Amino acid sequence: FTVLLSYSVEFRTLAARSSWNEEALLAAFTESLNYQVQNQLALCPQPQSLEELIRLAISIDKHQHELQYQNSSTRTFPTPDHHHESGPRPSAEPTIMEEPMQMGRARLSREERSHRI
């Protein structure tokens, strides 16, 4: 039971109470959809009725949720292979690190100030 399915029931109820024409209802429902469903709808022939639009949007939304579920359940992450290491090994010598940049307002000596000017 998707959010869009329950939203479409509420939208139908409000649409039945309104005096809006079919074109206005189609536009309002389309604009209320998330951008992913809107993008998929743009690839389909334009529905001629609100019911057709709602069925198509729910179908797209359901398909997207299924894909999202499949992608999250089949995602595998590579694990490091400790048996076959390749490439150079890190040396035991410490790396010389540069001093980080000093931030803030430091006062310059007169000599440093005259040197910079």
C-alpha positions in Angstrom: 0.0 0.0 0.0 1.9 3.0 -1.2 1.5 6.6 -0.2 0.4 7.5 -3.7 -2.4 5.0 -3.5 -3.9 6.5 -0.3 -3.3 10.0 -1.7 -5.2 9.2 -4.9 -8.2 8.0 -2.8 -8.2 11.4 -1.0 -7.7 13.3 -4.3 -10.7 11.5 -5.9 -12.9 12.4 -2.9 -11.9 16.1 -3.1 -12.2 16.0 -6.9 -15.8 14.7 -6.7 -16.7 17.6 -4.3 -15.0 20.3 -6.5 -16.4 22.0 -9.5 -13.1 21.7 -11.4 -13.1 20.4 -14.9 -11.2 17.3 -16.0 -8.3 19.3 -17.4 -7.8 21.2 -14.1 -7.9 17.9 -12.1 -5.4 16.3 -14.4 -3.0 19.2 -14.0 -3.5 19.4 -10.3 -2.9 15.7 -9.8 0.1 15.7 -12.0 1.7 18.6 -10.3 1.2 17.0 -6.9 3.2 13.9 -7.9 6.9 13.5 -7.0 9.4 14.4 -9.7 10.3 10.8 -10.4 6.7 9.8 -11.2 6.3 13.0 -13.2 9.4 12.2 -15.3 8.1 8.8 -16.1 4.6 10.1 -16.9 6.3 12.5 -19.4 7.5 9.4 -21.4 3.9 8.0 -21.7 1.0 9.0 -23.9 -1.0 11.7 -22.0 -3.9 10.1 -20.1 -7.3 11.4 -21.2 -9.1 11.0 -17.8 -8.3 11.4 -14.2 -8.9 7.7 -13.5 -6.5 6.8 -16.3 -3.8 9.2 -14.9 -4.2 7.9 -11.4 -3.9 4.2 -12.5 -0.8 5.0 -14.6 0.8 7.0 -11.8 0.1 4.3 -9.2 1.6 1.7 -11.6 4.7 3.8 -12.1 5.1 4.4 -8.4 4.6 0.7 -7.6 7.3 -0.2 -10.2 9.7 2.3 -8.8 9.2 0.9 -5.3 9.8 -2.6 -6.6 13.0 -1.5 -8.3 14.2 0.3 -5.2 13.5 -2.8 -3.1 15.3 -5.0 -5.6 18.3 -2.7 -5.8 18.6 -2.5 -2.0 18.3 -6.2 -1.4 20.7 -7.3 -4.2 23.3 -4.7 -3.5 26.6 -6.3 -2.7 29.7 -4.5 -1.4 33.2 -5.7 -2.3 35.1 -7.1 0.6 38.8 -6.7 0.9 40.8 -9.7 -0.1 43.4 -10.3 2.6 44.9 -13.4 0.8 46.1 -11.8 -2.4 47.5 -8.3 -1.8 48.9 -6.6 -4.8 50.6 -3.3 -5.2 53.2 -1.6 -3.0 52.9 -2.0 0.7 52.9 1.1 2.9 56.3 1.9 4.3 57.0 1.9 8.0 58.5 5.4 7.7 56.3 8.2 8.9 55.1 10.6 6.3 56.3 14.2 6.7 53.2 16.3 7.1 53.1 20.0 6.4 51.9 22.3 9.0 48.2 23.2 8.5 47.4 26.7 7.4 46.9 29.1 10.3 43.5 30.7 10.3 42.5 33.9 11.9 44.1 37.3 12.4 47.7 37.1 13.5 49.6 40.2 14.1 52.7 40.7 11.9 55.9 42.0 13.2 57.1 45.4 11.8 59.8 43.5 9.9 57.3 41.1 8.3 54.9 44.0 7.5 57.6 46.0 5.7 58.9 42.9 3.9 55.4 42.2 2.5 54.9 45.8 1.4 
